[in-house]
Amino acid sequence: MTVQPSVPRALLPTSNLLATVSLVLCLAPAAQAMPSQPGDNLADLSIEELANIPVMSVSKRPERLQDAAAAVFVITADDIRRSGAATLPEVLRLAPNLHVARINGYSYSISARGMNQSGNSYSNKLLVLIDGRSVYTPLFSGVFWDAQEVLLEDVERIEVVSGPGGVLWGLNAVNGVINITTRSARDTQGSLAAVQAATDGATVSYRHGGTLENGIAWRVFGKTTRRDDSELASGDLVDDAYRRSLVGMRADWERGMDRYSLVGNAYRGRFDQPAPGEIAAPGVPATLGRVRSDGVNLSARWERRLGDGASLMAQAYVDHTLRRAEPLFGERLTTTDLQFQHTLAAVGRHRIVWGANYRHSRDRVDNSATVAFLPARTTQQWASLFAQDELTLHQDWYLTLGSRLEYNEYTGTEWLPNARLSWRLSAQHALWAAASRTVRAPSRLDVDAFLPGRPPYLLRGGPQVRGEVAKVFELGYRGNPVPALAYSATLFHHDYDHLRTTETNPAGFITFDSLMEGRSSGIEAWGSWQAAGRWRLSAGWTAMHQKLQLKPGSGDVNATRVAERDPAHTFQLRSVYGIDDRRDLELTLRKVAGKSFPEVPSYTALDARFGWRIQPGLELALTGENLTGGHGEYGTVLYRAEIARRLGVKLMWEY
């Protein structure tokens, strides 16, 4: 939770509430297949084959990436392996249509198309799913990234959609959707053991899978991570060391035309919490106490194939989390979610998918003298109904019309329409255009937050806060002109209304309101080129211009400066070179423009990984991150953690 600079100085120590509270040691499930050898995975697919891999996130049914009428970037399992990344947020740096900013040793702010630092330490306009389970928190309509632990070796793919996804995915899918899919237990038979050690900590993982006599494939796994304190630019320590553990299971089986899956995760985290606004003395870090972050979730999914492309799907999950950030606050949250989807067989020129979703949460906050959420205990419900029709207008022209009605406790029923037009010039070239309306619903932070935690209150929530609306227009092109080259480019324009501001009430207290509007325009482009038989180059570039303004009646003079402080442009270049059948070298260069208010200088980072498959199933990797030197990514120079040079080694054995 970040309080706008217009808040009295006495409130500033609480301004990083949500940033410092995001500490999580996870026990979540994942799985890994039998040893992946050269030629067995997406690494060895041609550029043309990669352009044709199926994606699910745009239409909730398999379609060629080349045909998807949206800006989609796919991170494959082999991209993850070759990157050498140790955490999920670091993996997401591979997506050129995301901006990933590290706050401290375990906290990140991640967004697409801006709004990454708009008034709190986490983006609140990005929807994230792990195996169909939404991981956003109704506390602030965002994601605690330190709590989203998975076994990276078992992630099948990550589909990153920049732009709105409200019709299919609901509220808060304003600027993008991240859809993380782990492998079926059928593909993770055998055992995997991995040890990853670096200059700032270590991770140990283990997974084992098998199949029962009745055909049920299963896996169980565990993971534990330890990280040391990071440092400020001055060299003083930041009190952000952490320990976290993860255990989980997954089972998959088929009966005729039916497929079933069961996924369970449990995690435990203990994180040191930096004191907001304080600098640690040399060698003696200032502390605000340790954060406890625990959770458990269970998901069940059923799918039935009906023939002619038709299918039914039902999914249910329960997610329970516990967070305590002493002495600021504690929270127990239990979420129950039910989903249903029916994909109809094609009828004439129509391909229709429709579905419904119901979510229920119970939230209990233990307030403190510093901050309070009132009422401390609350129950919320969300309910939605959606339908989408892909209409074949002509041989190569397709029009997709969709709409979703979604109810939330704060603003009632919101309407989320979408229209997409696609022109498939050939099997290798496609043009598309889209117009959408999407909404970020208010959260408890917007409406129920009070500072200090006891009367008299200086900040008294925002009962008048409205849903943040975005009207989005997009124009895209995707091409695969020759087998060795594929690329994508998207122009976008977002019109925002009812963005959150911090206002002073005539009675003298502070409250949240919705008195800012504006626009954001830009371009996203990326591509891959097979420069030689063993050498592949990939590049990505984004550029964006934001212009926000206050509405009449607002006195929040800092709101526009805070919301407009995203990087104006980013660039990345990746080189993957297969030295021979056993050894490969990957280099990644990232360039991010500077930001203002507070000032964060531009930076360039170089990562490297050398991998050596010693024998089938046994791989050794040497990694180097930020080899160009340390840099900051979020916050003022006095308090932000420097992203230091990091060297590591990883040994992975599959048997």
LINFEN-V944214 format. One record per backbone hydrogen bond with DSSP energy under -1.0 kcal/mol. CO is the residue of the C=O (numbers start at 1). NH is the residue of the N-H. If there is no record, write none. Layout:
# LINFEN-V944214
((CO/NH) (CO/NH))
This chain:
# LINFEN-V944214
((4/7) (8/11) (9/12) (11/14) (12/15) (14/17) (16/20) (17/21) (21/23) (27/266) (37/40) (41/44) (42/45) (46/50) (47/51) (50/53) (51/66) (53/65) (55/63) (56/60) (63/55) (64/67) (68/70) (70/72) (71/162) (73/160) (75/158) (76/80) (77/81) (78/82) (79/83) (87/91) (88/92) (91/94) (92/95) (95/98) (99/111) (101/109) (103/641) (107/103) (107/104) (109/101) (111/99) (117/119) (125/175) (127/178) (128/135) (129/180) (130/133) (133/130) (137/140) (137/141) (138/444) (139/445) (142/137) (143/145) (144/147) (145/148) (147/149) (150/152) (151/154) (152/155) (154/183) (156/77) (157/181) (158/75) (159/179) (160/73) (161/177) (165/169) (166/170) (170/173) (172/174) (173/165) (175/163) (176/127) (177/161) (178/129) (179/159) (180/131) (181/156) (181/157) (184/187) (185/188) (190/209) (191/655) (192/207) (193/653) (194/205) (195/651) (196/203) (197/649) (198/201) (200/228) (201/198) (202/226) (203/196) (204/224) (205/194) (206/222) (207/192) (208/220) (209/190) (210/218) (212/215) (216/212) (217/252) (218/210) (219/250) (220/208) (221/248) (222/206) (223/246) (224/204) (225/244) (226/202) (227/242) (230/238) (231/642) (232/235) (236/232) (238/240) (241/272) (242/227) (243/270) (244/225) (245/268) (246/223) (247/266) (248/221) (249/264) (250/219) (251/262) (252/217) (253/260) (255/258) (257/305) (258/255) (259/303) (260/253) (261/301) (262/251) (263/299) (264/249) (265/297) (266/247) (267/295) (268/245) (269/293) (270/243) (271/291) (273/288) (275/278) (281/284) (284/281) (289/273) (291/271) (292/324) (293/269) (294/322) (295/267) (296/320) (297/265) (298/318) (299/263) (300/316) (301/261) (302/314) (303/259) (304/312) (307/310) (310/306) (311/343) (312/304) (313/341) (314/302) (315/339) (316/300) (317/337) (318/298) (319/335) (320/296) (321/333) (322/294) (323/331) (324/292) (325/328) (325/329) (329/325) (330/366) (331/323) (332/364) (333/321) (334/362) (335/319) (336/360) (337/317) (338/358) (339/315) (340/356) (341/313) (342/354) (343/311) (347/350) (349/392) (350/347) (351/390) (352/344) (353/388) (354/342) (355/386) (356/340) (357/384) (358/338) (359/382) (360/336) (361/380) (362/334) (363/378) (364/332) (366/330) (369/453) (371/368) (372/450) (376/365) (378/363) (380/361) (382/359) (383/407) (384/357) (385/405) (386/355) (387/403) (388/353) (389/401) (390/351) (391/399) (396/424) (397/393) (397/394) (398/422) (399/391) (400/420) (401/389) (402/418) (403/387) (404/416) (405/385) (406/414) (407/383) (408/412) (412/408) (414/406) (416/404) (417/437) (418/402) (419/435) (420/400) (421/433) (422/398) (423/425) (423/431) (428/480) (429/426) (430/478) (431/423) (432/476) (433/421) (434/474) (435/419) (436/472) (438/470) (439/172) (440/468) (443/447) (444/448) (447/462) (448/374) (449/461) (450/372) (451/458) (451/459) (458/510) (459/451) (461/512) (462/465) (468/440) (469/497) (470/438) (471/495) (472/436) (473/493) (474/434) (475/491) (476/432) (477/489) (478/430) (479/487) (482/485) (484/530) (486/528) (487/479) (488/526) (489/477) (490/524) (491/475) (492/522) (493/473) (494/520) (495/471) (496/518) (497/469) (501/513) (503/511) (505/508) (509/505) (510/460) (511/503) (513/501) (515/551) (516/499) (517/549) (518/496) (519/547) (520/494) (521/545) (522/492) (523/543) (524/490) (525/541) (526/488) (527/539) (528/486) (529/531) (529/537) (534/578) (535/532) (536/576) (537/529) (538/574) (539/527) (540/572) (541/525) (542/570) (543/523) (545/521) (547/519) (549/517) (551/554) (555/557) (556/559) (558/562) (559/563) (560/564) (562/565) (568/544) (569/593) (570/542) (571/591) (572/540) (573/589) (574/538) (575/587) (576/536) (577/585) (582/613) (583/580) (584/611) (585/577) (586/609) (587/575) (588/607) (589/573) (590/605) (591/571) (592/603) (595/600) (600/595) (603/592) (605/590) (606/627) (607/588) (608/624) (609/586) (610/622) (611/584) (612/614) (612/620) (615/618) (617/654) (618/615) (619/652) (620/612) (621/650) (622/610) (623/648) (624/608) (625/646) (626/629) (631/643) (636/639) (636/640) (642/644) (646/625) (647/199) (648/623) (649/197) (650/621) (651/195) (652/619) (653/193))
